[in-house]
Amino acid sequence: MKHPDDDNELFNRLEAEMTDPAAPSGGEVVDLGKARTARGESPDPSADSRPPESADPEPTELADGRPTLVDSTVPTVSGPGVIDRIKNSKRLDVFPAWLKSRAEFKEALGWLAGHAWHTVAFHAVRVPFVYLPKLIWRAPRGALHTLSKVGRWSVDAEGEALRQYTATNEQVDEYLKLSRQRDRRVRLRMILTVLGSLLALGVSLFLVYGAQPMTQVIAAAVAVLGFGLAGAPADAPLATRAVIKTEVQKLTSDIVIKAMASIGIGQIASAVAKGQDGIKFAAPITREGPGWRADIDLPLGVTVADVADRRARLASGLRRPLGCVWPDADPNEHEGRLILWVGDRDLSKTGIVKWQLANARRHDIFKGIPFGLDPRGRGQSVPMIQHNVLIGSQPGQGKTASVRVLACGAALDPSVEMWLHELKGTGDVDALACTCHRFVSGIDDDSIKYAADSLTLLRAEVMRRAAAIKKLPRDLCPDKRITRTIADKRSLKLWPLLAVFDECQNLFAHPKYGKQAGEDAEFIIKLGRALGVILILATQRPDKDSLPTGISGNVSIRFCLRVAGQVENDMILGTSAYRNGVRATAFRPEIDAGNGYLAGAGPLPSVVRTAYLDDPATNTIAQRALALRKAEGTLSGHALGEDAESTAGPSYDLLADVAAVVPLSEKRVWNERIAARLAELRPEVYGGWKGENVTSALKPHGIKTTGVAGTTDDGERTTRRGIVRDDLTTAIAERDGNQGAA
């Protein structure tokens, strides 16, 4: 911007040129008004043709000569106020996480007590067999060493070197001073030594001839202990360490930056190489559990998935085992906020994880089931109510062990009705058969048929529950879903129902029963979630044939252990999981058995090491659950010794089946069409039925047939015998109401 003095100077110069007689001839007469107007215009002709708002900011200079822009010379004050910034700031925890968690605090105290007990026991065992013989062996050497030190002290031997030095260098005055000092010291020390020797001799004679035996033993022990310690070499201490501490390098910002720059992400490497702030730490690096935590803001355009994709390189850059390095996203922040947790030891070397409910008397399934630990040592649970669970892995990676943990947790809730189907035939969950309403273990066709029949029965049960919960008053069921209060009302028959299908690929891929089983399972997963029906499906072959996409796409809880490739990974964990860095392919075969990604139980997928229950532990829990169910009277079906064939036979509900094949949109339907649909639904029950069979079967339920107008498959309009769907709904409601009252 121009100063007013510049305008005055221009005016004076123009006026002088006009009045100066020495001005060159032919000079142009300048209009002062136009000159004043032109002083703010750009000398660039092209600038005159541009609108002011589209012109680039006019450059100018600061006081130090640096160029700037006209629109940046006047700073503007904007942004949130002080109060808003304080409100949006993140508060750190007053107490550490392990102190606020009862389970983690208990675990920490348990570890401390175990560590102290181990140290005490280690040294207690070695006192009579190692430490005492060492002390006795070293006692004579310690006695001689003690006498030698006393003698040297008496004659002032420690000053001999200094006196010899002054004598050698002919420092006569210093030598005479040191000699006189030595004479005074020796005179006094010799008197003290003689008196001390006489006292020690007297005490020794008293202990040998006049003291009690116990006093003699104590004195001998003290002497051996003292002289033994005095005789120990400097490089051979008496006691060895009970615990050898493993030194783990402290995680620092320099180490993190160097490691991040080496993983092959261009934005990070270039920013670090140029000395820019390629990586920013949102909080100081701190200890969290058995490891270090670093909160990092990645460069613009870099996501947490990019870093997780290079986890192996990051572990190499940090010089830590792969099982120690776990990059995670922060669900409360942007996509570039990385939480890097580096453990002190490999997750696979943490040993067997003890199940939190191993000694519990009972459990509430509405609170979820404890499942295992994450890399930071925090307990992880799986919510069960309103969820279905899909577990997948290669053989031998801990899939069945994960199923056993969830089944045991459900068994400890006596209100849960359990249906277990172990379609491998190895008896991995046989111990829980005593608590089950339906149970089968095998891979033969009969076992597969039994499992398929279970899904058919579950489908009918879902429809029954939907009708029952619809009639519940709003004050008891405001959200139209199963709650703990509703489950405890046994008359409603709406308790949680858990159905486990281990090795479900043998069922869904079966040539005869697989298609219908897949449709039933998909129906149950979609509608049974809020009705208390829970499916747990476990498979070692996740493909479209053995795991229908309608099932894998609708399951809410997923747990994936080691799998071979991207397709299997995404079939279990969901589409794009592999691309987002959630890769169960990174787990090492056998080494990482029991480690997997758990998705759906929290805001983000997390790595979990599952708890392990062997067969004896499972049997103990099953017997505890059996006693609990006996006490509360909730045993049924297989647990009461009912015949397996009668349970797996054509048990059906006619009204529920008719309601299943007649949609709500069909107000009236012909009986012959109902018969055809029923035959397709249950060919072993309704095969060969005609319209008159439907008429006679529905008559006892109070459903009368009437003339129903409709159109044949050929397009002909006609009237045939049929039913009104409202009559069917009324019959079902009355029957269920009578059963509930009974």
N, C-alpha and C positions, 0 to 999 in steps of 0.2 A: 504494500500500500504506500502511496506517496504522501509525503509530509506537506502541510500547507506552505512551508517556506519554499518548497520546490516550485509551487505555483507563482509565488511572488518573484522568484528568480527568473522564471520563464517570461513573466510579464515585463520585468525590467529590461531583459535582454532584447525582447522584441521591440520595446519602445525605443531603446537606444539605437537599434538598427534602422528604425524608421526616421529618427531625427538626426542621425549622424550624417553629416555631409560627406564624409569620407567613404561612405558605403559604396560598393561597386555599382555601376550603372546597370540598368536592366533588372535590378533586384525586384523580387516579387513582393507585392504588398500583402501582408498577412492580416487576416481578420482576427482580431483578438478573441471575439466570441467563439469562432470556430476553433481557435487554438486551445481555448479552455475546454471545449467539448471533446477535442481529439486527445487530450492528455490521458484519458482513461481507456482509450481504445487500443487494441493490439496492433502492432505494426505489421503483423502478418496478414496479407490480403485474404488468405484462405480462411483466416479466423473470423473475418467479417461475415462470411456466408454461413457460418455455423450458428445455430441457436445457442444462447448462453448456457442453457441447462445441459447441452450435450458436449460442451467444450471440456477439455481436460483441465484439471486444477492447475492454476498458474504457479510455476515454480518460483520460489524466492530463496533467501538465504537466512540462516540464523546468525547469531552474533559470532559464532566460531567459524563461520564460513561453510558449514555443512548444509547441503540442499535439503529443503523440505517442501511441503505442499501448502498452498494457501488455506485449504480446508482443514489442515491439521495444526494451524498456528494458534487457533483458539480452542483450547481444550474444553470439553463438555463433561459435566459431572453426571454420570448415570450409574445404573446398577442398583442392587438391593441395599437397603440401609443396614446399619449395624445390627439391629434387632433381627432382621431377616437372615443375615449371615450367621448369627449365633444360632438361630432356630434350625437352619439347614446344616449346621456343622454336625459331625459324627462324634458321639461321645464314646470314649473308651470305657471298658468295663472297670468298675471299681474293684471287684474281686475277679481273680482268674477263673476261667471256665471250669477247671477241675474242682475248684472250691465250691462253686455253686451247684454242681451236679452231685447228687448224693451217691450215685453209682461210682462216678470217677473218684470222689473223695474217699469212698470206702475202699476202692481198689488201690488208691495211693497209700492209705494207711496200712492196708494188707501187705503191700509190697514192702513198706518200711519195716513192719514187724517181721516179715519173713527175712529181710536182709539182716536185721539185728540178730534174730535167732540163728541164722546161718553163721554169722561171725562168732557168736558165743559158742555154738556147738563145735565149730571148726577148731577153735583154740582149746576148748575143754577136752576134746579127745586127744590133743597133742601134748597137753601138760604132763601126764605121767609117763608117756612113751617117747616123747621127743624132747620137750623143753627141759625136764628135770635131768635126764642123762647128760644133756649138753651142759647144763649148769655145773653138775658134778665134775665133768671132764675138764671144764675150763676153770674151776675154782682154784687149783694149785697155781696155774699160770696167773690168775688174777691176784692171788696173794703175793706172789713174787713181784708182780708189776706194782702193787700198792706199796710194798716195802721199798722198792726202788725209787718210787716217786717221793716217799717220805725222806729217804736218805739224801736225794738230790736237793730237796727243799731245805734240809738241815744245813748243808754245806754251801748253800746259795749257788748251785751249779748253773742256774739259768742265767746268771750274770757273768759267767766265765768267758763267754765269747766276746762280750763287750770289753772286758778287761784285757784280753789278749789283743784285741784290735788296737786299743790305745797304746799298749806296750810296743806293738810292731811298728806303729807310726810315730813312735817317740813323743807321744803326747804325755809328758811327765806329770804335769799338773792334773790332768784328767785321770791318769792312772792312779795317782796318789789318792785323789778323792774317792774313786771307786774302791780302792783297797781298804780305806778306812770305813767306807760304807759296808763292805763285805764283812769286816771284822765285827762291826756292831750287829749285823744281821745274824752271823754265825753264832755269836755269843748268846744272843737271845733265843735263837731257834734250837740250839743244842740243849739249853735248859728245858724248853718246852718239849723237846723230843724225849729227853730222859724222863721227865715227869709223866709224859703220856705213855711211855713204854712201861714204867712201873705201874701206872694205873691199869693198862691193858693186861699186864701180867697178873695183877691182883684179881681183876674181873675174870680172867681165864681160869685161874686156880679155884676161884669161888664156883664158877660154873661147872668145873670138872669134879670138885670134891664136895661142895656144899649145897648146890642148887637142886631143886626138885627135878625129876625126870622130864616133866612137861616143859619146864623152863630150859632144860638142856636141849630138848628137841627144837624148841622155838629158836634158841640161840644158834644152833647148828644150821637150821634152815635159813636164818637171816644171813649167817656167814657165807653159806654156800651161794645164796642168791646174790649177795653183794659182790663176793669175789668172782662168781661166775659171770656176772655182768661186766665187771672190770676186766675180765680176761677175754671178752669177746672181740675178735678181730673186727676192724672197721668195715670190711667188705663181706662179713658173714654175720648178720644180725641173728638174734636168738629166735624170734618168731617170724614166720612167713605170713604173707598176706592171704587173708581168707577170700578176698575178692580182688581180682585184677581188673582195674578200671580200663575200659576201652576208650582211648583218646579219639574223639571225633572232632574234626576241624570245625571251628565256629564259622557259621555262615555270615559273611560280610557283604556289604554292597559291592566292593571291588570284585569279589569272587562271582557274585551273581551277574554283574555286567559283563565280565569276561566270558562267562558261560553262555549268556544270552547272545552275545555277539558271535559265538562259534556255531550256532545251530543252523545257520544257513538262511536266515530271513534277511533280505536285502535292506529293508528299511532300518532294522536295528543295527546291522553291521555298518552301514554308511553313516548313520547318526553318531555311533560310538567312535568311528574312525575320524570323523571331523571334529570331535570334541564337543558335540552338541549334547543336549539333554535327550538322548534317544530313549532312555529308561528313567522314569521318575518313581521314587518310592513314596507311596501314599502314607505310610506309617513306618516307624522304626522296625527293624528286624528283631523279633522277639522269640523267646521260647514258647512253644505251645505243645503240651504233651511231651512225648519222647522225640522231639525234633524242633526245627526252626521254621518260623513262618515269615514270609516276606510278601507284603502287599505292593504290587507293582502296577504302574500305569504304563502300558505299552505305547509305542509310537503310533501316530495317526495311521489308520488303515490296517493295523495288525490286531488280530483277534486272539482270544485265548485258544481257540481251536487250532490256529496256526502253530502255536507253541506246543500244544498237546500232541499235535501230529509229529513233532520232532522230540518226543520225550526221551528217546534213547540217546540222541545227540546231546540233549540238555544234561542227562545223567553223566555222559562222558565229560562234558565241560565242567561239571561240578566235582568230578572224580568220586562219584558215589555209585553204589549198585543201583540197577534199574528199579528195584523194589523199594528204594528209599525216596525216589523223586516223584512227586505227585502234583502236577499243575492243575488247578481248578479255577473255575470262574466264580465271580461274586454275584449272586442273584440280585443283590440290592444295588449294584452299580452298573456302569456301561459295559459294553462288550470288550473293551480293551483293559479292564481291570483284572489282573491276574493274581491269584493267591497261590504262591509257590510254597509248598510244604516239603521240607527235606528231613526225613527221619534219620534217627541215629542208627537204625538197623533195618535190614530188608524185611518187608512185610511177610514174606514167605518163611522167615526164620523166627517169627513170634511164637511158634509152637501151636498147640491145640488151644483154641478159644473156648473157655468154659461158658456154658450156656447160663444165662442169668436165672432161668426158671428151673435149673436142675434140681434144686432142693425146695421149690415152692410147693405149697399144698394145693393151691388152686390159682386160676388166672381168669381175667375178664377179657374175652376176645375183642370187646368193643374198644379196648385200650391198645390194640395192636399186639403183635407177637415179637419179642426180642429175637433178633436174627443173627447178629454178629457185631464186629467192630470195624470201624473205618481205619485208614492208615494212621490217624492221629490218636487212636485208642479210644474213640468215643463210641458208645453203644448205638447201634442202629436197629430200628424196629420196622416191621412191615405192617401197615394198616390193612385190616382184613374186611371189616364191614364196608359195604358199598364198593368193593373192589374184587377183581379177579386177578390171578397170578399166573404168569407164564415163566417157566424156568427152562433154560436150554444150555447145552454144552456138548462137547465131545465126550465119549465114554471115559470114565475114570477120573473126571475132574471135580466130583463132589456134588453132582446134581441130585442124586437120591438122598444124600446126607442133608441137603438143603430142604428137600421135601419132608424128611423125617423131623426136622426141627419145627417146621410150621405145623405138621400134624400133631406133634406132641404138645405144642402150645394150645392148639384147639381142644385137644383131649382134656386138658386141665380145666376147661370151662364146662361144667356138667350140663349146661343148657344147649350145647352145640350137638346137633345130630351129625354123625360122621359116616360118610360113604367112602371107603378106600378101595381103589382098584389098582393093584400092582401088576402091570401087564408085561412083566419080564420073567416072572416065575421063580425068582431067587429068594423070596421071603424076606425082603429088606424091611418090610413094615408089618410082619406077622405078629409082632409083639402087641400091636395096637388093635388086633382083631377083636379082642375082648371088649372093646368100647364102641364098636361100629354097629350101625343099623344095617348096612350092606357092606360086604367084604368079599373080595376075590383076589387070588394070586395065581397067575398062570398066563401062558402065551397061546394056549390052544384055542380052537374056535369056540368052545363053550364059554371060556373065560371072556373072550372078545364079545360074544353075544350078551353075556351078563353085563358087561360094561355098557354096551349099546342100549340094552334095556334100561339101565340106570339113567342114561341121558333122556330116554323117552319118558320115564317116570318123572324126572326132574322138570322136563318141559311142562307136563301136566301140573306138577306142583307149583311152578311159576304162575300158571294161569289161575290156579286155585287161590294162591296168595294175593294175586292182583285183585281178584274179586273180593276177597276177605278184607283186605286193607282199605279198599274203596268204601266199605260200609262202616269203618271205624269212625267214631265222632272226632271232630277237629281238635277238641281239647286233649284227647288221648294221642292223636296222630296228626299234628298240624302240618307236617312236611310230607305226609304220605310215604313214609319209609320206616323201616324197622329200627326201633330204639331198644335200649336196655329194659325200659319199663314194659314195652310190648312183649319182648322176648320172655320176660319172667312170668307173664300171664299164660300159663300152660293151656288154658281153655281155648285160647285163640289159635293155637297151633302155628305160631309165627316165630318160633325160635330159630336161631341161625342154623343153616344147613351147609356143611362143608363137604364137597365132593372132590376127591383127589384122583387124578388119572396119571399115574406114573408110566413112562414110556408110551405116551398117547399116540405116537406115530403108528404103533401096531394096531390101534383101533381105527384111526382116520384113514389109513392106507389099506384097510381090509377090503377086498373086492366085493363082499356081500353087505357088510354092515357099515362100511366107512362113510358112504355118502350121506345116509340118513343121520348117522352119529354126528357128522360135521354140521349139518343143518340144525340139529337139536342143540348142539353146543353153542353155535352162533346165536340162536334164539335165546338161550339161557343167559349168555354173557350180556346181550343187549338189554334184556328186560329184567333179569333177576338181580341186578346190582342193588336196587333199593329195596328188594323184597327179602333180603337176608340169605339168598342162595349164592354161595361162593364156590367158584371153580379154581382148582389148582392143577394146571397142566404142565407136565414135564416131558421133554423130548430131547433125544440126541440126534435127531435128523430133521432140522427145521427147513423144509422146503414146501412148495405149494401143494404137493400131493399129500404129504404126511401131516402138514399143518395148514389147513385152509386159511386163505388170506382174510376171510371174514372173521376168523378167530383171532389171528395175530394182530389184526388192525384195530380190534376193539378192547383188548385186554389193557387194563390200566396200570398194573404193577408188573414189571419185567425184571428178571434177574438172569444175566448172561455170564456164564463162566467161559472158560477157554473154548473158542470156536476156530474153524480153519480159515474162513475167508470173509470177505465183505458181505456177500449175499446172506450167509448165515447170521452174521452180526446184525444186519438190519432187519432180518426176519424176526429176531428176538427183541431187539432194543428199539425197533421202529425205523421208518425210512429216514435217511440222511444222518443217522447216528454215527456211522463210520466217517462221513464227510465232516461232521462236527467234532471229531476227535474222540468220540466215545468208542473205543476199539477194544473189544475183548480178544482180538487176535494178538494183542501185545502180551497176554499172559503166557508164561512158559509152561509147556506140558509137564505135568507131574510136579514140577517145582512150585508152581503157583496153584496147585489143586486146592479148591476151597475159596479162591479169590475170584470175585466177579464184579460186574457193574450192576448196581441196583438202580433202576429208573422208575419213577412214578411215586416213590415213597417220600421224596423231598422235592425241593424246587429244582434241583439239578441232579443228573445221574452221579452217583458216587461209588467209589470202590469199597467193597465190603469183604471182609474175611469172615466166613460163616462159622458159627459155633458148630461143634462136632459132638454127636451123641453116638456111641457105639451100641451094639445090640444089648449088652447088659444094662446100660444106662437107660435105653429106651424101654426095656422091660420093667425097670423099676418105676419109671414115670407112668407107664401104662397101668401097673397094678395100683398105683396111687389114684389115677384117674378112675379106674374101675370101682374102687372103694367109695370114691366121692359120688359117682353116679348111682351106685347102689343106695347110698344114704339118702339121696334126693329123688330116687325113683325115676330116673331118666333113661334107663337102659331099654332098648327095643331091638327088634329084628334079629340080626345075626348074633348080637351079644346075648340074647336070651335063648339061643340054641334053635332058632327057627330053621327049617329045612332050606337049603340054598336053592333047590329047584323051585320050591313054591314061591320063594322070594323073587327069583329071576323069571318066573312064569308070566303068563299074559295077564298081569294085574293091571287094570285100567279103570278109568272113570268115564262112563259113557257120556254123561252130560258135559264134562270138561272136553272130551274129544270132539263132540259135536260143536261146542263153542269154538274150538280151535280151528275147525274147517269151515265155519260160517263166519265170515268177517262182519264187523259192525256195520259196514256199508250195505250189506244185504239184509233188508228188512224181512223179506219173505224168500223162501228157497224150497225147491222141490225135494221130496224125500229121496228120489232116485239119484239126484246129484249128491245128496249127503252120503248115501251109501257108497257111491264111487269114490268120494273123497276120503271116507273112513277106511275103505279098502286100501287106498294108497298110503294112509297114515299108519295103519297097523294091519298089514296083510295077514299076519298070523291070527288075528282076532276077527277082523271084519271081512276077510276074503270070501267072495261069493255072495255078499249081502245084496239084496234088492231093496226097492222102495218099501215093500210091505214089511221087510225085516225092521227097517227103521221105525215104521209106524207102530209095530207091536212092541218094540223095545222102549219107545218113549211113552207109551200109554201108561205104564205103572207110575211114571213120574208126573202125571197130570198134564202132559203136553198133548193137546188134541191136534189132529191134522185137519186141514181145510183146503179149499180150492185156491190155488195160487196161479195167477196169470204170469206167463213168461214166454220166452223165445227159445225154440230148439236150436241145436247146432246148425240146422239147415236154414235158419232164419224164419221159421214158421211160428206164428203167434198161436198159443194154445193155453189151456188151463189144466193143471195136474195137481195131484195130492201133494201137499207140502206143509210146512210149519211157519209160524211167525217167530222171529228171533226174540222178541220181547217176552214171549211165553217161556222160551228157554232160559232167559236171564232170570225171570221170576222164579222158575223151578229151582235153579241153582242157588239163588239167594235164600229161598225157604229151606232147602235141604241143609245148607251150611249153617243157617240160623238154628235149626233144630239140633244139629250136631254140637254147636257151641253151647247151647243150653244144657244138653246132656253132659 
